[in-house]
Amino acid sequence: MKIGIFLDHLKDAVRQTGLPLETVALEAVKAGISFVHVNGTFWMENESQVDELMEKTGLYVGSSDEFLHLTQGKDIEKAEKLIHFLARKGVKQLLLIPGFVHETQTKLAAMEEAAKHMK
C-alpha cells in the first residue's frame, strides 16, 4: 500500500513549523509518504513549482481533485483541460466534484447531462 498526503497539509506544516516546504516534504518521505494529492487548478497555475518539489523530494502526484459545476454543461471546458493536463502528467486518479443539481433535475439526469459533454 502506498500512503499519500494532501499538498495543502504539507503547506499547513510549513506555516506551523516555519520550515521550508522541501524540508517538510522530505520529512514526510522519511515517515513513509510516497505521493501527494494536489488540487488540479493549483497545479496548473503552479506547475513548475509543484514539479520541482516532486523532483527534489522523490514524491509524485498520485491524485488530484477539482470543484466543477458540470450540470447543464457548465465548466466542461475546464474539466477537459484538467483531464488532459493530468493525463499528460501521468496522474491516474481524479476526483471531480460536480457541483449542484438544479432543483428540477434528478441527480441521474444531471450526471447523464454532464457525461454527454465529457465524451
Phi, psi and chi 1 to 4 in degrees:
 res  aa     phi    psi   chi1   chi2   chi3   chi4
   1 MET       -  138.6  174.1 -174.6  -63.3      -
   2 LYS  -102.6  142.3  -64.0 -173.6 -178.1 -149.9
   3 ILE  -112.8  134.7  -59.8  172.3      -      -
   4 GLY  -121.8  174.6      -      -      -      -
   5 ILE  -145.7  149.2 -170.2  169.4      -      -
   6 PHE   -69.7  134.7  -72.6   98.3      -      -
   7 LEU   -57.6  -36.4  179.5   60.5      -      -
   8 ASP   -59.6  -33.1  -75.0  -15.5      -      -
   9 HIS   -72.1  -34.1  -68.6  174.8      -      -
  10 LEU   -64.7  -40.4  -67.9  176.1      -      -
  11 LYS   -66.2  -34.8  -66.6 -171.0  -63.2 -175.0
  12 ASP   -61.8  -41.9  -72.6  -17.4      -      -
  13 ALA   -64.2  -34.2      -      -      -      -
  14 VAL   -62.1  -46.1  166.6      -      -      -
  15 ARG   -64.9  -37.2  -76.3 -171.2  -71.1  -81.2
  16 GLN   -74.3  -34.7  -67.4  168.1    1.8      -
  17 THR  -101.8  -23.1   64.8      -      -      -
  18 GLY    79.6    3.6      -      -      -      -
  19 LEU   -80.9  155.8  -65.0  171.0      -      -
  20 PRO   -65.9  153.0  -15.4   25.3      -      -
  21 LEU   -58.2  -41.4 -178.5   56.9      -      -
  22 GLU   -60.5  -41.1 -175.9  178.2  -23.1      -
  23 THR   -64.4  -45.0  -58.7      -      -      -
  24 VAL   -62.1  -43.1  170.0      -      -      -
  25 ALA   -63.9  -39.9      -      -      -      -
  26 LEU   -66.1  -34.6  -73.0  168.9      -      -
  27 GLU   -65.3  -37.7  -72.6  -61.7  -43.0      -
  28 ALA   -63.5  -41.3      -      -      -      -
  29 VAL   -60.8  -44.5  169.3      -      -      -
  30 LYS   -60.1  -29.8  -73.2 -179.2 -167.6  174.8
  31 ALA   -84.6   -0.3      -      -      -      -
  32 GLY   104.8    5.2      -      -      -      -
  33 ILE   -77.7  133.6  -57.7  -63.5      -      -
  34 SER  -117.2  -17.5   54.5      -      -      -
  35 PHE  -145.4  164.6   70.7   92.0      -      -
  36 VAL  -120.3  155.4  -64.9      -      -      -
  37 HIS  -106.3  123.3  176.7   94.6      -      -
  38 VAL  -124.7  133.1  179.8      -      -      -
  39 ASN   -60.1  134.9  172.7  -92.4      -      -
  40 GLY   -59.9  -47.1      -      -      -      -
  41 THR   -62.6  -42.9  -63.3      -      -      -
  42 PHE   -58.2  -45.3  177.8   83.9      -      -
  43 TRP   -65.2  -43.5 -167.0    6.3      -      -
  44 MET   -62.2  -35.0  -73.0 -168.5  -63.4      -
  45 GLU   -81.7  -17.8  -68.1  173.7   -8.2      -
  46 ASN  -131.5   39.3  -61.1  -80.7      -      -
  47 GLU   -55.8  -49.9 -178.1  176.4    0.1      -
  48 SER   -65.7  -38.3   61.3      -      -      -
  49 GLN   -67.1  -43.4  -64.2   93.5  -32.3      -
  50 VAL   -65.3  -46.0  172.5      -      -      -
  51 ASP   -61.3  -41.0  -68.4   -7.3      -      -
  52 GLU   -64.2  -42.5 -177.8  179.0  -29.9      -
  53 LEU   -61.6  -42.2  179.0   66.0      -      -
  54 MET   -63.2  -43.5  -61.5  -56.6  103.5      -
  55 GLU   -64.4  -42.8 -174.0  176.2  -45.9      -
  56 LYS   -72.2  -26.5  -73.0 -177.6  174.3 -179.1
  57 THR  -106.7  -15.4   60.8      -      -      -
  58 GLY    84.1    0.9      -      -      -      -
  59 LEU   -76.7  166.9  -69.3  165.5      -      -
  60 TYR  -140.6  159.3   66.0   94.3      -      -
  61 VAL   -84.3  112.8  177.9      -      -      -
  62 GLY   -96.9  -18.4      -      -      -      -
  63 SER  -160.0  161.7   58.8      -      -      -
  64 SER  -145.5  165.5 -173.8      -      -      -
  65 ASP  -141.7  163.0   69.1  -89.2      -      -
  66 GLU  -157.6  135.7 -167.5   59.5   55.4      -
  67 PHE   -88.7  120.4  -67.9   89.3      -      -
  68 LEU  -135.2  154.6  -62.6  166.3      -      -
  69 HIS  -106.4   90.3 -169.7   69.6      -      -
  70 LEU   -91.7  -11.2  -65.2  177.2      -      -
  71 THR   -70.0  148.4   58.0      -      -      -
  72 GLN    58.3   27.6  -58.0  163.1   -9.9      -
  73 GLY    75.7   11.0      -      -      -      -
  74 LYS   -81.0  150.6  -64.0  179.3 -177.6  174.9
  75 ASP    61.9   16.2  -78.7  -14.1      -      -
  76 ILE   -64.9  -44.9  -61.9  -58.7      -      -
  77 GLU   -61.7  -40.3  -73.5 -177.6   27.5      -
  78 LYS   -62.7  -42.0 -177.3  178.0  178.0 -179.4
  79 ALA   -64.1  -44.6      -      -      -      -
  80 GLU   -63.4  -42.9  -70.9  174.5  -17.2      -
  81 LYS   -59.8  -44.7 -178.6  178.4  175.5 -177.1
  82 LEU   -64.2  -44.8  174.8   63.5      -      -
  83 ILE   -60.4  -43.8  -70.8  166.0      -      -
  84 HIS   -65.2  -41.2  -68.8  -66.8      -      -
  85 PHE   -60.5  -49.6  175.2   82.5      -      -
  86 LEU   -66.5  -37.0  -64.6  175.2      -      -
  87 ALA   -62.7  -42.5      -      -      -      -
  88 ARG   -61.6  -33.3 -179.9  171.9   56.6   83.3
  89 LYS   -84.5   -8.5  -67.0  -66.6 -168.2  174.6
  90 GLY    85.4   13.5      -      -      -      -
  91 VAL   -76.5  133.1  175.1      -      -      -
  92 LYS  -105.8   -9.0  -57.5 -147.5 -177.2  -52.6
  93 GLN  -123.8  123.8  -53.6  -70.5  -34.7      -
  94 LEU  -134.1  124.0  170.6   60.5      -      -
  95 LEU  -100.0  107.5  173.3   62.1      -      -
  96 LEU   -91.8  125.6  -75.5 -180.0      -      -
  97 ILE  -103.7  104.0  -57.2  153.5      -      -
  98 PRO   -80.5   -0.9   29.6  -34.0      -      -
  99 GLY    93.0 -161.4      -      -      -      -
 100 PHE  -103.1  149.1  -61.3   98.2      -      -
 101 VAL   -87.2  131.7  175.0      -      -      -
 102 HIS   -62.5  143.4 -170.6  -85.9      -      -
 103 GLU   -61.0  -19.6   60.0 -170.5   39.9      -
 104 THR   -89.8   -4.8   62.1      -      -      -
 105 GLN  -104.7  151.8  -73.7 -177.7  -58.1      -
 106 THR   -85.0  161.2   65.7      -      -      -
 107 LYS   -60.2  -41.5  -71.5 -179.6 -176.4  179.0
 108 LEU   -61.2  -46.0  177.3   58.9      -      -
 109 ALA   -61.8  -39.6      -      -      -      -
 110 ALA   -64.7  -42.8      -      -      -      -
 111 MET   -69.2  -37.5  -67.5  -50.7  -64.3      -
 112 GLU   -64.0  -39.9  -73.7  172.2  -14.4      -
 113 GLU   -64.0  -45.1  178.3   66.7   22.4      -
 114 ALA   -63.0  -41.1      -      -      -      -
 115 ALA   -63.7  -33.3      -      -      -      -
 116 LYS   -58.3  -36.3  -81.2 -167.7 -115.9  177.0
 117 HIS   -83.6  -11.9  -61.6  -78.2      -      -
 118 MET   -95.4   -3.8  -61.6  -59.3  -71.1      -
 119 LYS   -70.7      -  -68.3 -178.6 -178.0  176.6
